[in-house]
Structures are given as C-alpha cells and as structure tokens.
Amino acid sequence: MPLPHLPLDAITIGAHVDDWPAAITAAGDALVRSGAATSAYTDRMIAVIAEFGAYIVIAPGLALAHARPGADVLADGLCVVTLAEPVAFGHPHNDPVSVIVGLAVANADDHLQFVAELANVFNDPAVIPALASAATAEFVQSVFEKIDS
C-alpha cells in the first residue's frame, strides 16, 4: 500500500520551536493545512506522547508524530516539518529531533501498515540528514516520491 501523497502545503522547512509540543503542533498545523486533520488531532498527538513517552522518536533525529484514527482525521495524510534547531523529546538514544513526519490515517486497518511503510523509508541512513538539511518543500516532496515509486 503506497503512502499518502505528501502535498507541498504539508511541508514546513526550518520551523522555529522551543520544545517538543511546539514541534508536534507544527506538524499538526501542516496536517490541518493539507486538509488531512483538524486541530483536535494535534491535541491527541501531543497527548499520546505525554502519556506514552518519546517512543515516536523512531530513529536518530526523527519523530513520527501520529495518533490513532478518529473523527478528527479527515483523510489519510502525511506532513514533514524540519526544525531550524533540534529539540529533545526525551528519547534516550535518538534525541535531539530535527525532522518530524506527521501521519494521519482515517482507517484503523491502514494505520499500522502506514507506520511500518514509513519506518521502512527511514532504513536508508541518508534520508534523515537529507530531509533535515532540505532547503525547499519541493526537495522534501521529491524524497518521498522516489521512495514510493
């Protein structure tokens, strides 16, 4: 199953944030801009991390922000936020984070499959540094298009 399309309006380059909740909010804002979710989904993504910890920091420098499907997910969606300055999420090995990939999934059956697909994307050690240093949204989009083809 291919990943959801990554539209340009769901990509934020060089966001300035002070902490991990602000980083997740930036990802949530990108999902809202793209029409994938409402702002209530952002609140749920933050609540998941507050409750379960920094398990979403799945690789050095990378957080996969997501929550379970719910009424606040309008469509399957993907976003990418790169940070001007990395922030700590509290992960013992993979902090600090400079790239947040946000995922909104409408169907519970697809949720784990999309998470697994995204994890596979980042098996290539060159992807995270390439995203972190991206200068344009078009470059970020091209990275995901190459992976998904």
HELIX and SHEET records of a PDB file:
HELIX    1   1 LEU A    8  ALA A   10  5                                   3    
HELIX    2   2 TRP A   20  ARG A   33  1                                  14    
HELIX    3   3 SER A   39  PHE A   52  1                                  14    
HELIX    4   4 ALA A   54  ILE A   56  5                                   3    
HELIX    5   5 ALA A  108  VAL A  121  1                                  14    
HELIX    6   6 VAL A  127  ALA A  132  1                                   6    
HELIX    7   7 ALA A  137  ASP A  148  1                                  12    
SHEET    1   A 5 ILE A  11  ALA A  15  0                                        
SHEET    2   A 5 GLY A  77  VAL A  87  1                                        
SHEET    3   A 5 VAL A  97  ALA A 104 -1                                        
SHEET    4   A 5 LEU A  62  HIS A  66  1                                        
SHEET    5   A 5 VAL A  57  ALA A  59 -1                                        
END                                                                             
